[in-house]
Amino acid sequence: MADCKYYPCHFPGQDCLWCYCPFYPCLDSSTGGKYKDRKEKGRVWSCIDCHWIHDEKVAGVVKAAIDGKNLSREELLKLRKELVRNEEG
């Protein structure tokens, strides 16, 4: 996605399928995400150090899992936990 004006928003070689993470805000600090204080918006969840959703393998698995489904926030977060658990083995 070298033509994207934000690339690389996280790291070189990332999969940009999920420019906007479907799990935002996951509130899981193990991803590298954390709360940041911003003057204009107050406290917001920052994903700047999260590489998880931009891994090529993960991006494809997530797409296959949610493609065509209208999942609730709770269902999305449950799916994310299952995917992470499966990765850990």
Sequence and secondary structure as in RCSB ss.txt:
>XXXX:A:sequence
MADCKYYPCHFPGQDCLWCYCPFYPCLDSSTGGKYKDRKEKGRVWSCIDCHWIHDEKVAGVVKAAIDGKNLSREE
LLKLRKELVRNEEG
>XXXX:A:secstr
 TTSTT SSS TT   TTSS TT S   GGGT EEEEETTTEEEEE TT  GGGSHHHHHHHHHHHTT    HHH
HHHHHHHHHHHHH 
